């Protein structure tokens, strides 16, 4: 995991790395989260932990069709981009993402507890669902981050 800048936006990358020529190189397997999505992921650790412990289904929308999910009887956390195929009513997962095994998820939570020391901008981030314009349903429905597939209908 690392933090990077892309298009003048700080992001947290959760991805696999490989060793090439004695250098760690990021692979395509993983996902890059803007700070507001990272903060929502961290806010959901308690619910994700409970779902993993109880082996129950849990899914949390982090924004922009990125979900943190646990499947029934699973020991892994899946961080994945989803999309809405044409003429469909249900979103489906894409290849863009990563499935974290238990030890990797523990490491992710360990890093999350100290990442604010290295990315001080996290302290000032207010995730979209917590903002004042989302305190009513219409604000949520018109949001491209919270309702990416249907915001134009409102």
C-alpha positions as CSV (number, residue, x, y, z in Angstrom):
1,X,0.0,0.0,0.0
2,X,1.2,3.5,-0.7
3,X,-0.1,7.0,-1.3
4,X,0.3,8.6,-4.7
5,X,-0.7,11.6,-6.6
6,X,-2.7,11.3,-9.8
7,X,-4.1,14.4,-11.6
8,X,-3.3,16.6,-8.6
9,X,-5.3,14.3,-6.3
10,X,-3.8,12.3,-3.4
11,X,-4.8,8.7,-3.5
12,X,-4.2,5.6,-1.4
13,X,-3.2,2.6,-3.5
14,X,-4.2,-0.9,-2.2
15,X,-2.5,-3.3,-4.6
16,X,-0.1,-6.1,-5.1
17,X,3.6,-5.4,-5.7
18,X,6.2,-7.5,-7.4
19,X,10.0,-7.5,-7.2
20,X,11.8,-6.7,-10.5
21,X,15.5,-5.9,-10.7
22,X,15.6,-5.6,-6.9
23,X,12.8,-2.9,-7.0
24,X,9.3,-3.2,-5.8
25,X,6.9,-2.4,-8.7
26,X,3.1,-1.9,-8.4
27,X,1.0,-4.4,-10.4
28,X,-2.3,-3.8,-12.0
29,X,-4.0,-6.0,-9.4
30,X,-5.5,-3.6,-6.9
31,X,-7.4,-0.4,-6.6
32,X,-6.5,3.3,-6.1
33,X,-8.8,5.2,-3.6
34,X,-9.1,8.9,-3.4
35,X,-8.9,10.1,0.2
36,X,-12.7,10.4,0.7
37,X,-13.2,6.7,-0.3
38,X,-10.3,5.7,1.9
39,X,-11.9,7.4,4.8
40,X,-15.2,5.6,4.2
41,X,-13.3,2.3,4.0
42,X,-11.6,3.0,7.4
43,X,-15.0,4.1,8.9
44,X,-16.4,0.7,7.9
45,X,-13.7,-1.5,9.4
46,X,-15.9,-2.3,12.4
47,X,-18.7,-3.6,10.2
48,X,-16.3,-5.5,7.9
49,X,-14.7,-7.1,10.9
50,X,-18.1,-8.2,12.3
51,X,-19.1,-9.7,8.9
52,X,-15.9,-11.6,8.6
53,X,-16.2,-12.9,12.2
54,X,-19.8,-13.9,11.8
55,X,-19.2,-15.1,8.2
56,X,-22.1,-12.9,6.9
57,X,-22.6,-10.9,3.8
58,X,-21.7,-7.2,4.0
59,X,-21.2,-4.6,1.3
60,X,-20.3,-0.9,1.7
61,X,-20.4,1.6,-1.1
62,X,-17.3,3.7,-0.9
63,X,-18.3,6.0,-3.8
64,X,-18.1,5.9,-7.5
65,X,-19.2,2.2,-7.7
66,X,-16.3,1.1,-5.5
67,X,-17.4,-1.4,-2.9
68,X,-15.8,-3.1,0.1
69,X,-17.5,-6.4,0.5
70,X,-17.5,-9.7,2.4
71,X,-19.3,-12.7,1.0
72,X,-21.1,-15.3,3.1
73,X,-18.7,-17.8,4.8
74,X,-15.7,-15.8,3.4
75,X,-12.5,-14.9,5.3
76,X,-11.5,-12.3,2.7
77,X,-12.3,-8.6,2.1
78,X,-12.9,-7.7,-1.5
79,X,-12.2,-4.1,-2.6
80,X,-13.6,-3.7,-6.1
81,X,-14.9,-1.4,-8.8
82,X,-18.4,-2.3,-10.1
83,X,-20.3,-1.2,-13.1
84,X,-23.9,-1.2,-14.4
85,X,-24.1,-3.1,-17.8
86,X,-26.5,-1.6,-20.3
87,X,-30.1,-2.7,-19.9
88,X,-29.3,-4.1,-16.4
89,X,-30.7,-3.1,-13.1
90,X,-27.9,-4.7,-10.9
91,X,-24.3,-3.6,-10.8
92,X,-21.6,-6.3,-11.3
93,X,-18.0,-6.5,-10.2
94,X,-15.1,-5.8,-12.6
95,X,-11.6,-7.1,-12.6
96,X,-10.4,-3.8,-11.2
97,X,-9.8,-4.5,-7.5
98,X,-8.2,-6.8,-5.0
99,X,-9.2,-9.5,-2.6
100,X,-7.4,-9.3,0.7
101,X,-6.7,-12.5,2.7
102,X,-7.0,-12.3,6.5
103,X,-3.3,-11.4,7.1
104,X,-3.4,-8.8,4.4
105,X,-6.5,-7.2,5.8
106,X,-4.9,-7.0,9.3
107,X,-1.9,-5.3,7.7
108,X,-4.2,-2.8,6.0
109,X,-5.9,-1.9,9.3
110,X,-2.4,-1.5,10.9
111,X,-1.4,0.9,8.2
112,X,-4.7,2.7,8.4
113,X,-4.0,3.5,12.0
114,X,-0.8,5.5,11.2
115,X,-1.4,6.7,7.6
116,X,-2.7,10.0,8.9
117,X,0.9,10.8,10.1
118,X,2.1,10.5,6.5
119,X,-1.0,12.0,4.7
120,X,-2.1,14.9,7.0
121,X,-4.7,15.9,4.3
122,X,-6.9,13.0,5.6
123,X,-7.7,15.0,8.7
124,X,-9.6,17.6,6.7
125,X,-11.5,15.2,4.4
126,X,-15.2,15.0,4.8
127,X,-16.6,12.0,2.8
128,X,-19.5,12.8,0.5
129,X,-22.3,11.1,2.6
130,X,-21.3,13.2,5.6
131,X,-21.6,16.5,3.8
132,X,-24.4,19.0,4.5
133,X,-25.9,18.7,1.0
134,X,-26.5,14.9,1.6
135,X,-28.7,15.4,4.6
136,X,-31.7,14.9,2.4
137,X,-32.5,12.2,-0.2
138,X,-32.4,14.5,-3.2
139,X,-28.9,15.7,-2.4
140,X,-27.7,12.1,-2.3
141,X,-29.6,11.1,-5.5
142,X,-28.1,14.0,-7.5
143,X,-24.5,13.1,-6.4
144,X,-22.2,11.5,-9.1
145,X,-20.1,9.9,-6.3
146,X,-22.9,8.4,-4.2
147,X,-25.3,7.6,-7.1
148,X,-23.0,7.2,-10.1
149,X,-25.4,5.2,-12.3
150,X,-28.6,7.2,-11.9
151,X,-27.7,10.7,-10.9
152,X,-28.9,12.1,-14.2
153,X,-32.4,10.9,-13.6
154,X,-32.8,13.5,-10.7
